């Protein structure tokens, strides 16, 4: 089997295994390995496909963030936020580097306004439960908002239309993740379905963004 195909298969199997079996299991080395491998395999695939160092960096940083978020405690969670913030910065630079900017200020300004309002509304909803995380979460919200805005600032030629789709999936995943962590109790009946949604939408977002940039 071709190595590129094998990496996609590994990513898919790891993603399915984590989503279907390990999402709500207790912390373990196996759980961390499977979660990390799902996106790390995509980073390796992007490298072989000549996707550029920014795409590889974004996926690798995301995999690192997945590892940290698979552990317990505030410190790993903060480390995961930093890794994902840097991943969003890499995506923003990659999108801007495509050299197809200007559409957002011209005919897509309602989309920009909607994304800004959405990010502000999510942060406002999270505010009562953030505590010491208010500043880090604010910084993260700005980073993912910038990723969304830069994604919609592209001319949707070729496969570029996939990029805003991936950005929306990423924003939706992170929003539900934040609400589950900072607003829902561990006993909430929404924890289980929210975990499934977060993982499925996140992994699909990475696949779609990768395909849009390759």
C-alpha positions in Angstrom: 0.0 0.0 0.0 1.2 3.5 -0.9 2.5 5.4 2.2 0.2 8.3 1.6 -2.8 6.1 1.4 -1.6 4.3 4.5 -1.4 7.5 6.5 -5.0 8.4 5.5 -6.1 5.0 6.6 -4.3 5.4 9.9 -5.9 8.8 10.5 -9.3 7.5 9.7 -9.0 4.4 11.9 -7.6 6.5 14.8 -10.3 9.1 14.4 -13.1 6.4 14.4 -11.6 4.5 17.3 -11.3 7.6 19.4 -14.7 8.9 18.5 -16.6 5.7 18.9 -14.8 4.1 21.9 -12.3 6.4 23.7 -13.9 9.9 23.7 -15.4 9.6 27.2 -13.0 6.9 28.6 -10.7 7.7 31.5 -7.3 9.3 30.7 -4.8 6.7 29.5 -1.7 6.5 27.3 -3.6 4.6 24.7 -6.4 7.3 24.6 -3.7 10.0 24.2 -1.9 8.1 21.5 -5.0 7.4 19.4 -6.2 10.9 19.6 -2.9 12.4 18.7 -2.3 10.0 15.8 -5.6 10.9 14.1 -4.2 14.4 13.1 -0.5 13.7 13.3 -1.0 11.2 10.4 -2.6 14.0 8.4 0.4 16.2 9.1 2.7 13.4 7.7 0.3 13.0 4.7 0.5 16.8 4.0 4.3 16.7 4.2 4.5 13.9 1.6 1.9 15.7 -0.6 4.0 18.9 -0.6 1.4 20.9 1.2 3.8 23.5 2.5 5.3 24.0 5.9 2.5 26.2 7.2 -0.1 23.4 6.6 2.3 20.8 8.2 2.9 23.1 11.1 -0.8 23.8 11.7 -1.6 20.0 11.7 1.4 19.1 13.8 0.5 21.8 16.4 -3.1 20.6 16.4 -1.9 17.1 17.1 0.2 18.4 19.9 -2.9 20.2 21.2 -4.9 17.0 21.0 -2.3 15.3 23.1 -2.5 17.9 25.8 -6.3 18.0 25.8 -6.4 14.2 26.2 -4.8 14.6 29.7 -6.4 15.9 32.8 -6.0 19.2 34.6 -5.8 22.9 34.0 -2.2 23.0 33.0 -2.5 20.5 30.1 -5.7 22.2 29.0 -3.9 25.6 28.9 -1.0 24.0 27.0 -3.5 22.6 24.5 -5.0 26.0 24.0 -1.6 27.5 23.3 -0.8 24.8 20.7 -4.2 25.3 19.0 -3.8 29.1 19.1 -0.4 28.7 17.2 -2.1 26.3 14.8 -4.7 28.9 14.0 -2.0 31.5 13.4 -0.3 29.1 11.0 -3.6 28.6 9.1 -4.1 32.4 9.0 -0.7 33.0 7.5 -1.3 30.1 5.0 -4.6 31.6 3.9 -3.2 35.1 3.6 -0.3 33.7 1.6 -2.7 32.4 -1.1 -2.8 36.0 -2.3 -6.6 36.0 -3.0 -7.6 38.6 -0.4 -10.2 41.4 -0.6 -13.5 39.6 -1.1 -14.4 39.9 2.6 -14.3 43.7 2.6 -16.2 43.9 -0.7 -19.1 41.5 -1.0 -18.8 39.3 2.1 -18.8 41.9 4.9 -22.1 40.4 6.3 -20.3 37.1 6.8 -17.5 38.9 8.6 -20.0 40.6 10.9 -21.8 37.3 11.6 -18.5 35.7 12.5 -17.6 38.5 14.9 -21.0 38.5 16.5 -20.8 34.7 16.9 -17.4 34.8 18.5 -18.5 37.6 20.9 -21.7 35.7 21.8 -19.8 32.5 22.6 -17.3 34.4 24.8 -20.1 36.1 26.6 -21.9 32.8 27.2 -18.6 31.3 28.6 -17.8 34.3 30.8 -19.5 33.2 34.0 -17.6 29.9 34.1 -14.1 31.0 32.8 -12.6 32.2 36.1 -8.8 32.3 35.6 -9.2 31.3 32.0 -10.8 34.6 30.9 -7.7 36.1 29.3 -6.4 32.9 27.6 -9.9 32.1 26.2 -10.2 35.7 25.0 -6.9 35.3 23.2 -8.0 32.0 21.7 -11.3 33.4 20.5 -9.5 36.2 18.7 -7.1 33.6 17.1 -9.9 31.4 15.8 -11.9 34.4 14.7 -8.9 35.6 12.6 -8.7 32.1 11.1 -12.4 32.3 10.1 -12.2 35.8 8.7 -9.1 35.0 6.7 -10.8 31.8 5.4 -13.7 33.8 4.0 -11.4 36.4 2.6 -10.4 34.0 -0.2 -11.5 33.8 -3.8 -13.2 30.5 -3.9 -11.4 29.1 -7.0 -10.7 25.4 -7.4 -10.7 23.7 -4.0 -10.4 27.0 -2.1 -14.2 26.8 -1.2 -13.3 24.0 1.1 -11.3 26.3 3.4 -14.3 28.4 4.8 -16.2 25.1 5.2 -13.3 23.8 7.3 -13.1 27.0 9.3 -16.8 26.9 10.2 -16.5 23.3 11.3 -13.4 24.2 13.4 -15.3 27.2 15.0 -18.3 25.0 15.8 -16.2 22.3 17.3 -14.2 24.7 19.5 -17.4 26.5 20.6 -19.1 23.3 21.7 -15.9 22.1 23.4 -15.6 25.4 25.4 -19.3 25.3 26.4 -19.0 21.7 27.6 -15.9 22.5 29.7 -16.8 25.8 31.2 -20.6 25.8 31.3 -21.8 22.2 31.6 -21.5 20.1 34.7 -19.7 16.7 34.5 -23.1 15.0 35.1 -24.9 16.9 32.3 -26.7 14.7 29.8 -25.2 16.9 27.1 -21.6 15.9 27.8 -21.8 12.6 25.8 -23.3 14.0 22.6 -21.2 17.1 22.8 -18.0 15.1 22.9 -19.0 13.2 19.8 -19.9 16.4 18.0 -16.7 18.1 19.0 -14.4 15.3 17.8 -16.3 14.5 14.6 -16.5 18.2 13.5 -12.9 18.9 14.5 -11.4 15.9 12.6 -13.6 16.8 9.5 -12.4 20.4 9.8 -8.8 19.3 9.6 -9.4 17.0 6.6 -11.3 19.7 4.8 -8.7 22.5 5.5 -5.9 20.1 4.4 -7.7 19.3 1.1 -8.4 23.0 0.5 -4.7 23.9 1.0 -3.1 21.0 -0.9 
